[in-house]
Amino acid sequence: MSAPSTIVKLGVGAVAVPVVGFLVGLLLQFVIPGCKCDEGAGCSGCGPLNDTLALLVLGGFVGALLAAFVVLPAALLLAGILQLISGGKD
């Protein structure tokens, strides 16, 4: 495996992990009766999972956006530069 392909995979993973966390949090929010999450108050009615769901739903969404707009383009740019420097041998 070459360095540029590893960097691209890490960039995609940086977006995929928060998205999966966000989706799991949404699924749990809809499955647990009485569970409600919003940006201002966090999650309530979820039992002992209130803080965890708030992190997954709200943090996962923000983390995925940040990774999609900053980390992934930076990883793609770095991989492209390394590919050019290596002469495209990979």
Phi, psi and omega in degrees: 000133182274163180296316179298320180292326176294319180295319177297317179296321177295321177295318177294320177296326178295334175273320186292321183297311177294327178295317178296319177299317178298314181294321177296318178298318177296318179299314179295323179297321181281334182279323182281120181293135178082001181277131182218133179235138170216168188293323186281315187259354184079214181250144177218152179080012183258007181074219182289355182267009183306306183291322180294316178293323177298318178295315181294311186287304185281315178290324179295320180293311181294318179297321179293320178295315179298315180295322181291327183265343183239303188291312182297312177299323178295320179294319179294320178296314179297318178296320178296318178296316178296325178294319178293319181294321181284356177083015178069029183284346184272000000 
